[in-house]
């Protein structure tokens, strides 16, 4: 099983559109953080689908250690 790569030490704020699907990079290899660009191919890690319930800013995790996937929960500070 492949391990996720830590892509960053801070969350990335993203303005979301209500009802739109977003695919969060779970592997940490994407050059399009925090979103998937297909770099997980060849691993057993898959992106996480996140449907925005409302429009607004969400902070997406880049350390890949969050317990609130895909949103940042401060795990990067631990």
C-alpha positions as CSV (number, residue, x, y, z in Angstrom):
1,X,0.0,0.0,0.0
2,X,1.4,3.4,-1.0
3,X,1.6,6.1,1.6
4,X,0.4,9.6,1.0
5,X,3.1,12.3,0.5
6,X,2.9,15.4,2.6
7,X,2.2,18.1,0.0
8,X,2.4,21.1,2.3
9,X,2.4,22.5,5.8
10,X,-0.6,24.8,5.5
11,X,-4.2,24.4,4.2
12,X,-5.2,25.9,0.9
13,X,-8.3,28.2,1.0
14,X,-10.7,27.5,-1.9
15,X,-13.8,29.4,-2.9
16,X,-16.4,26.7,-3.6
17,X,-19.5,26.8,-5.7
18,X,-22.6,25.2,-4.1
19,X,-23.5,21.8,-5.6
20,X,-20.2,21.4,-7.5
21,X,-18.1,18.3,-7.1
22,X,-14.4,18.7,-6.2
23,X,-11.8,15.9,-6.1
24,X,-9.3,16.3,-3.3
25,X,-5.8,14.8,-3.8
26,X,-5.4,12.1,-1.2
27,X,-2.0,10.9,-2.4
28,X,-0.1,14.3,-2.1
29,X,1.5,13.8,-5.5
30,X,-0.7,16.2,-7.5
31,X,0.9,19.4,-8.9
32,X,-2.6,20.9,-8.7
33,X,-2.9,20.9,-4.9
34,X,-5.3,20.5,-3.2
35,X,-7.0,18.9,-6.2
36,X,-6.3,15.7,-8.1
37,X,-4.4,15.7,-11.4
38,X,-4.2,12.0,-11.8
39,X,-0.7,11.6,-10.2
40,X,-2.1,8.8,-8.0
41,X,-2.1,6.4,-10.9
42,X,-0.1,3.4,-10.1
43,X,-0.9,3.6,-6.4
44,X,-3.8,2.3,-4.4
45,X,-4.7,5.8,-3.3
46,X,-7.7,7.5,-4.9
47,X,-9.0,11.1,-4.8
48,X,-11.8,12.0,-2.4
49,X,-15.0,13.4,-3.9
50,X,-16.3,16.5,-2.0
51,X,-19.6,18.1,-3.0
52,X,-20.0,21.6,-1.8
53,X,-23.2,21.9,0.2
54,X,-22.9,25.7,0.1
55,X,-20.9,28.4,-1.6
56,X,-18.0,29.8,0.4
57,X,-14.4,29.3,1.5
58,X,-13.2,26.0,2.6
59,X,-9.6,25.2,3.8
60,X,-8.4,22.0,2.1
61,X,-5.7,19.9,3.8
62,X,-2.3,19.6,2.2
63,X,-0.5,17.6,4.9
64,X,-2.8,14.6,4.2
65,X,-3.0,13.8,7.9
66,X,-6.4,15.4,8.6
67,X,-9.1,13.5,10.4
68,X,-11.7,15.7,8.6
69,X,-11.0,14.7,5.0
70,X,-10.7,16.8,2.9
71,X,-10.9,19.8,5.2
72,X,-8.0,20.9,7.3
73,X,-8.3,20.1,11.0
74,X,-4.9,21.5,12.1
75,X,-3.1,18.1,12.0
76,X,-0.2,19.8,10.2
77,X,0.6,21.6,13.5
78,X,1.1,18.4,15.5
